[in-house]
Amino acid sequence: GLTDAWERAERDPAVRVIVLTSADCGVFCAGMDLKQAAEIRAHEGVDLISKARDPMQNNMRSMTKPIVAAMTGSLMAGGMMLTLNCDLRVGLRGARAGITEVKVGRGSPWAVPLLWMLPQPVLMEMVLTGETMPIERLLDCGFINYLEETPDQVRGRALQLAQTIVEGAPLSVKAAKASILAAMDLGCAEGLVKAKELHTKAYASQDAIEGPRAFAEKRKPVWQG
């Protein structure tokens, strides 16, 4: 279902930003259903992830639209996977987070991008011990943008961030996200070259004229995108 949602959102020109959230059950996402995984292995002889079209949710990393995680509870395993694939993160105070796969004989290859988001010792502790930690620790490491006191406040902050993004020039937002992700893959020198290339369309657009004009005229810009 999520894979279908990402594809629909990417195709829809009316979608400018996405907020990923959850029910108010105390957990944002705990990953796969291990009981179901055991049953499928016993009856069909295959791993549960073979049933999914995009089990690691790699489509999220190719989305051109920003994704804001509104994490209304704790997150572990697949919950951490979904969270790291988002661009901005709002969490709930008192929640816990972890990469728990080693405790159940699973794997976390999807965690590799976290090496560019968290200090290496913290990430190593997470993948080797499988223990959860207070989400406040991830805030201190800079992985979480904001923590809020209630689920409604989490979603409210996420929507506020989304609205601020929507107010920006669409081509500039698209190029900004693509540039940061490209630099993660390419490194600084090559990343700068790629970033200039990605911003070419934005600089050549009518929005590059409208933005300064609107500023000078003290009005909100009308973006063409």
C-alpha positions in Angstrom: 0.0 0.0 0.0 2.8 2.5 0.8 4.6 1.6 -2.4 1.4 2.4 -4.4 1.0 5.7 -2.4 4.5 6.8 -3.2 4.0 6.2 -6.9 0.7 8.1 -6.9 2.2 11.0 -5.0 5.2 11.2 -7.3 2.9 11.3 -10.4 0.5 13.8 -9.1 1.6 17.4 -9.9 -0.8 18.7 -7.2 1.3 17.0 -4.4 4.1 19.2 -3.2 5.0 17.5 0.1 4.0 14.4 1.9 3.4 13.7 5.7 3.8 10.1 6.8 2.1 9.5 10.1 0.3 6.7 12.1 -2.6 5.8 14.4 -2.3 7.0 18.0 -1.5 3.5 19.4 1.8 4.3 21.0 3.8 3.0 18.1 4.7 4.8 14.9 5.8 1.5 13.3 7.3 -1.7 14.7 8.2 -3.3 11.4 7.0 -6.5 10.0 4.6 -8.9 11.6 7.0 -11.6 12.9 4.2 -14.1 13.6 3.0 -13.7 10.0 6.6 -14.1 8.8 7.0 -17.4 10.7 3.7 -18.7 9.3 4.6 -17.9 5.7 8.1 -19.5 6.1 6.5 -22.6 7.5 3.7 -23.0 4.9 5.4 -21.6 1.8 9.1 -21.8 2.5 9.8 -18.2 1.5 10.7 -15.0 3.5 7.9 -12.5 4.0 9.8 -9.7 2.3 9.6 -11.7 -1.0 5.9 -10.9 -1.0 6.5 -7.2 -1.1 7.2 -5.2 -4.3 9.5 -2.8 -2.5 10.2 -4.3 0.9 13.0 -1.8 1.8 10.8 1.1 0.6 13.6 2.3 -1.7 11.0 4.3 -3.7 11.0 6.7 -0.8 14.6 7.6 -1.5 13.8 8.4 -5.2 10.8 10.7 -4.4 11.3 14.2 -5.7 8.8 15.6 -3.2 9.9 16.1 0.4 8.6 13.6 3.0 7.9 14.7 6.6 7.7 11.9 9.2 5.1 12.6 12.0 6.1 9.9 14.4 3.3 9.6 16.9 4.9 6.8 18.9 7.9 4.5 19.2 9.7 3.2 16.2 11.9 0.2 15.7 13.0 -2.1 12.8 10.9 -1.1 9.8 9.8 2.0 11.7 13.4 3.2 11.7 13.6 2.3 8.0 10.6 4.4 7.1 11.9 7.3 9.3 15.4 7.5 7.8 13.9 7.5 4.3 12.0 10.7 5.2 13.5 14.2 4.9 12.3 15.8 8.1 11.3 14.1 11.3 9.0 15.1 14.2 8.8 12.7 17.1 6.9 12.2 20.3 8.6 12.8 23.7 8.9 9.6 25.7 9.0 7.4 22.7 11.7 4.9 22.0 13.6 4.0 18.8 15.9 1.2 17.8 17.1 -1.2 15.1 16.1 -4.5 16.7 16.8 -7.0 13.9 19.7 -8.8 15.6 17.4 -9.9 18.4 15.2 -11.8 16.0 17.7 -13.0 13.4 16.7 -10.4 10.7 18.9 -7.9 8.9 19.0 -4.1 8.5 20.8 -3.4 5.2 18.5 -0.4 4.8 20.3 1.3 7.8 23.4 2.2 5.8 22.3 5.8 5.0 22.2 6.4 8.8 26.0 6.6 8.7 25.4 10.1 7.1 22.8 11.0 9.7 24.1 9.7 13.0 27.5 9.5 14.7 29.1 6.1 13.9 29.3 4.9 17.5 25.6 5.5 18.1 24.7 3.7 14.9 27.0 0.8 15.7 25.4 0.5 19.1 21.9 0.4 17.5 22.7 -2.3 14.9 24.9 -4.5 17.2 22.8 -4.5 20.4 19.3 -4.3 19.0 18.3 -2.3 22.1 15.9 0.6 21.8 16.9 4.1 23.1 15.0 7.2 24.2 14.0 9.2 21.1 15.5 12.2 23.0 18.9 10.8 22.3 18.3 10.9 18.5 17.2 14.5 18.9 20.5 15.3 20.6 22.3 13.6 17.7 20.4 15.8 15.2 18.5 13.0 13.6 15.1 14.3 14.8 14.1 17.9 13.9 11.5 18.4 16.6 9.9 16.5 19.6 6.4 17.3 20.7 4.4 16.4 23.8 1.3 14.8 22.2 0.4 13.0 18.9 -1.7 15.9 17.8 1.2 18.3 18.4 3.5 16.0 16.4 1.2 16.1 13.4 0.6 19.8 13.9 4.4 20.5 13.8 4.7 18.2 10.7 1.9 20.0 8.9 3.5 23.4 9.8 6.8 22.2 8.2 4.9 20.9 5.2 3.1 24.2 4.8 6.3 26.2 5.0 7.8 23.9 2.3 4.8 24.4 0.0 5.3 28.2 0.3 8.7 27.9 -1.3 9.4 27.9 -5.1 8.6 24.3 -6.3 11.7 24.0 -8.6 14.0 25.3 -5.9 12.6 22.9 -3.3 13.0 20.0 -5.7 16.6 20.9 -6.6 17.4 21.5 -2.9 16.3 18.0 -1.9 18.0 16.3 -4.8 21.2 18.2 -4.2 21.6 17.1 -0.6 20.8 13.4 -1.4 23.2 13.5 -4.3 26.0 14.8 -2.2 25.5 11.9 0.3 26.2 9.6 -2.6 28.9 11.5 -4.4 30.9 13.4 -1.7 31.5 17.1 -1.4 33.4 17.9 -4.6 31.3 15.9 -7.0 28.2 16.8 -5.0 28.8 20.5 -5.6 29.0 19.9 -9.4 25.8 17.8 -9.3 24.1 20.5 -7.2 24.8 23.2 -9.7 23.5 21.0 -12.5 20.3 20.2 -10.5 19.7 23.9 -9.9 20.0 24.9 -13.5 16.3 24.6 -14.2 15.4 26.6 -11.1 17.7 29.5 -12.0 16.4 29.6 -15.6 12.7 29.6 -14.5 10.1 32.4 -14.3 10.1 31.8 -10.5 13.7 33.1 -10.3 12.3 36.4 -11.7 9.1 36.3 -9.7 10.8 35.7 -6.3 12.9 38.9 -6.3 10.1 40.9 -7.8 7.6 39.8 -5.2 10.2 40.6 -2.4 10.7 44.1 -3.9 6.9 44.6 -4.2 6.3 43.3 -0.6 3.9 40.6 -1.7 3.7 36.8 -1.7 5.2 35.3 -4.8 3.0 33.5 -7.3 5.1 30.4 -8.3 4.7 28.9 -11.8 6.8 25.7 -10.8 
